[in-house]
Amino acid sequence: MPTEEQVIEALKGIIDPHTNMSVYDMGLISEVTVTEDEVSLTFRPTSPFCPLGVHLASNIKRSLIRIEGTKKADVKVIGHVQEEMINRELASS
């Protein structure tokens, strides 16, 4: 079973190359839920036009699914002009 501490550690490994800070430390992550074998969270890019929004969201999902005991990772993007497209892509990956 994944723990919240493991999730936070994984998120601290996702670095925004423009700020050289983690998405977690920048406060871009909210609504973290950890269940027996699933992790879900909400990611808000730094701006509605963030060119790295898709890239960062994909990296977040990959990082979460690598946590031992995690069978499903659900990442929801909000506050981006392409959030619907990004969320469809994340749901299908």
ZICORKA-V66865 format. One record per run of one state. SS is the DSSP state (~ for helix, > for strand, _ for the rest). FROM is the first residue (numbers start at 1). TO is the last residue. Records with the same first field share a line. If there is no record, write none. Layout:
SS=FROM-TO + FROM-TO
This chain:
_=1-3 + 13-14 + 17-20 + 23-28 + 35-37 + 45-52 + 66-71 + 79-82 + 93-93
~=4-12 + 53-65 + 83-92
>=15-16 + 21-22 + 29-34 + 38-44 + 72-78
